[in-house]
Structures are given as structure tokens and as C-alpha cells.
Amino acid sequence: MTMDHDEIREALTAMRARDLPTHGGRTLAYVYDSGLASADAIGREALAAFASTNGLDPTAFPSLLQMENDLVGIAGRLVDAPAGFAGVVSSGGTESILLAVLAARDARPDVVAPRMVLPTTAHAAFHKAAHWLRVEPVLVDVDPVTKRADPEAMAAAIDERTVLVVASAPSYAHGVIDPVEPIAAAAAAAGVRCHVDACIGGWVLPHLRSTEPGQQAWTFAVDGVTSLSLDLHKYAYTPKGVSVLLHASADLRRTHLFASARWPGYTMLNTTAQSTKSGGPVAAAWAVVHHIGADRYTSLARDARTATLDLAAAVDGIPGLSVAAPPDSTLLSLVADDSCDVFTISDEMLERGWFVQPQMRLRDLPATLHLTFSAATAASSALIAADLAASTATAQASGPARSAPELVAMAAAIDPATLDESTFTALLGAAGLAGGDGQLVLPERMAPVNALLDALPPELREALLLGVIDRLARPTP
Ligand SMILES: Cc1ncc(COP(=O)(O)O)c(C=O)c1O
């Protein structure tokens, strides 16, 4: 079926209208808005100009290699990379993390059943890496008050099978910087690699150092840090599709580079998971990074940081709500007391035009609300505080969202290992989420669904979520 230009534009606009806004500062997760129209324009221009170029072969498209090397150099200087460091540009934080785990695993062929030591707050990308790459995750509880990794417990978890130890700067869920110094020291003492996940903090924390000299150390300046990931499509405010993975030396990177000459086609030579790789995102990142420049990144970082601290202070005055941990960066995590629940507050905020992200409980860590502050959100912290207060009051009036006990019992009886289509369909029906054709219908308000999932163990949540994505991702008839 063909469509003319106008029809295509209209159809795209109509589909896009159902999405969250990417600009304007009202979406406090997933998107990063510098508020600089010129940065967006130059990024889009470069994205379009390089969309069809291919990073598959650096000799055919030397411009892309040049831009990647430039970005790796700039990123390295931001995070105190040592002489002789090396890096790659990947499609995002998850890919950078997968590559860091792959490199660590394959550098230790002597270890038969490799493990990595993770604080419980490490990003889910490490669980994906564990699953894909068959590296067993050893989870270590974080400090229940500060939500920071516990260095002694992490050190104690390292054994002869450990190939990687991980710290976050900051963690996504709570926005706190792990104590990288003792963690990296313990890893180094055991001869194990240490990765710092600065995917979300890597481009913002360095720009806050001048105003916050007390920021705890988390870069390559810390002895024992062997690799570090930082995403440009977050606080470098570039279009999606760009992250940097840095290694303290080219040697440490070797085990995730890949070449194949074992087929009769072109020689395949990749630094990352992708082979054909659009030059669009890297060109856009190169353009935006050079357009914004260090001074403006500093003022954007300060704006987002000030807004984060202002909101944290305002939350102190909202009955029922508190800050889960004092924020070290530009992310805020909020927890509700027994009078209400974060899932209803999230729904209420959406009604008021704000997307704040619900996060479920894990072990002793309660469910929270996550807010990522962009520079463009900075002007709105008073408005957000007012709407959070109103949303919390409404959530208190309705009381904590709870699923019907029969529904929780029905879900809890499911064995995640054997969950089949008919059981899943029956559960959807009981939860009121099944359309006439048995298809999944998402409700307007997510609190009851989130409360149900929150009441279940993570393995069962995962099995149900896989059922959800399986139902959602089906061909259009
Ligand atoms: C700390 C951290 N690590 C990793 C990631 C994964 O990044 P991506 O979504 O680009 O794959 C994120 C994303 O928010 C993050 O905050």
C-alpha cells in the first residue's frame, strides 16, 4: 500500500500523538531535553545527513571512524581516562554493558562458570548480560538507608570465579553513587576487573564537579577501575542511539572486538554488537557535543541538579511522601508511606500531565517513584512539587492500590517456569485485561496492574511481563 507525502506525515503525526512528549520537560524518564532548540536542530540535521552511511567498514566510511574516535577522546577526558585508554561507540547503555561483561568473561577462559558481583541496584542491563552471556550474577544487598553498594559485602562476594565487579555512578533506581574506591580496590586486590556504570551520570557528574568539589570519586582516577560506560543519548542530549564504553587500556578491550574471515563474503570486523551500523546517531552526537560545548554542559547540568535538590527539599513537606535516598546527581527516587502508594501517585501525576516512573520493590527495597531531571525540566520543579502534593493527597484519599486477594492468589499460584498461554489468558481475563479476541488491553490507570506485579516475586513478574510483550508484539492484521 502506498501513501503520498501528506498522508504519511499525517499518519506519523497521529501515531506520535499517542506517545509521551520528548520535549518540554514533562516526561521525567526515558527522554532528555536540553531545552536548546539549536542543539536539537543540528542533531537532527546530522542524523538525516548520515542516516544511510554504514559503520560496518571504517575504510569505506572513514568519517564515522573519525567521529567515533573524537567522541571516545572527549568522553575519556571527562572521566579521567589514563594514557593508553581505548573505547568504542555503541548503540546505548545496554550494549556498552553487554560488551563490558563479554570482554571480562572472555579475558578469563580459565574460569569455567564465571560470575559477576553486582549490587542489587545495578541496572537490569547486567541481568540481560548475565542471561545472554551465561555469567552468573551474584547479588549483594545495598545499604538499606543510603541505597549505596556495601563495599565490604561486595569484597566478601568476590571469589575465584568472579570475572567482574560492578558499581554505578549513579544507580538509576535511587540516583546515588556507589563507593567506587573500596569496591575497585577489592576487585584489583583479587585481580578482577571493575566496571563503573556511568551510563546516566557520565556526562552530567563531571560537569558538576566545579560546584560540588565533595562529589565522591567514581572515574578512572580511582585505582582499579578497568572500564566505564557513559551514554551520550542521556545527558549529552544527543538523539538516541549513542553510548561510549571505555577501557583503561586497549588490551582490556581486545576480548570484545570481533573479526570473521570464515565465510566467503566481506571480511567482518566489528567493535560492537552491531555490524551494519547507521552513521546517523554518531554524526548527530558529534554535532550536538560540539555545539553545546563544555561551558553550556556545565550550566545545563547545574540547572538539572538544582531542580533535583529543590524538589527533594519540597518533598520533605509532602505528607505521605519522602526521598528514598539523598540524590547524588540529577535523579530522584521517592517512597510513599503506608497511607498511599507510588503506583497511584504515578497515575495521578499522569492525569496532571507529568510522567514519573513507578519502580517495583526488590528484596528490602520498597517500591519507588523515579524522576530523571533534564535541563528543560528545571524551570518546573515548583509545579512538579505542587502536583506531587496534590497527587499524593488524592492517593491518600483513595488508599493504597491493592489487587483483589483472589487475583493475587491466582497469580501467585503460577509456576513461572511452566506458565502457558491458557493460564496467562485466564489471568488476563481475571485481571480485566483481556479484550474480546483474548488480546491484551492495557488499562488507562496502571496502579492496579503495578500493585499486582509488585506483590509477586521477581521471577513471576518476569514470566508475566514476557507474556505481556509477547501479546503486544504481534503483526498488524
Ligand atoms: C545506570 C544505567 N545503566 C544502563 C542503562 C541502560 O541504558 P540504555 O537504556 O541506553 O540501554 C541506563 C538507562 O537508563 C542507566 O541509567
The ligand as an SDF file (V2000), in Angstrom:
LIG
                    3D

 16 16  0  0  0  0  0  0  0  0999 V2000
   22.7710    3.4480   35.0800 C   0  0  0  0  0  0  0  0  0  0  0  0
   22.2300    2.9500   33.7720 C   0  0  0  0  0  0  0  0  0  0  0  0
   22.8520    1.9190   33.1480 N   0  0  0  0  0  0  0  0  0  0  0  0
   22.4100    1.4450   31.9900 C   0  0  0  0  0  0  0  0  0  0  0  0
   21.3070    1.9660   31.3570 C   0  0  0  0  0  0  0  0  0  0  0  0
   20.8110    1.3500   30.0730 C   0  0  0  0  0  0  0  0  0  0  0  0
   20.8980    2.2760   29.0250 O   0  0  0  0  0  0  0  0  0  0  0  0
   20.0740    2.0980   27.6730 P   0  0  0  0  0  0  0  0  0  0  0  0
   18.6350    2.2770   28.0200 O   0  0  0  0  0  0  0  0  0  0  0  0
   20.6470    3.1860   26.8140 O   0  0  0  0  0  0  0  0  0  0  0  0
   20.3460    0.7560   27.1210 O   0  0  0  0  0  0  0  0  0  0  0  0
   20.6280    3.0250   31.9770 C   0  0  0  0  0  0  0  0  0  0  0  0
   19.4170    3.5900   31.3790 C   0  0  0  0  0  0  0  0  0  0  0  0
   18.7290    4.3960   31.9580 O   0  0  0  0  0  0  0  0  0  0  0  0
   21.1140    3.5370   33.1990 C   0  0  0  0  0  0  0  0  0  0  0  0
   20.5050    4.5490   33.8310 O   0  0  0  0  0  0  0  0  0  0  0  0
  1  2  1  0
  2  3  1  0
  2 15  2  0
  3  4  2  0
  4  5  1  0
  5  6  1  0
  5 12  2  0
  6  7  1  0
  7  8  1  0
  8  9  2  0
  8 10  1  0
  8 11  1  0
 12 13  1  0
 12 15  1  0
 13 14  2  0
 15 16  1  0
M  END
$$$$
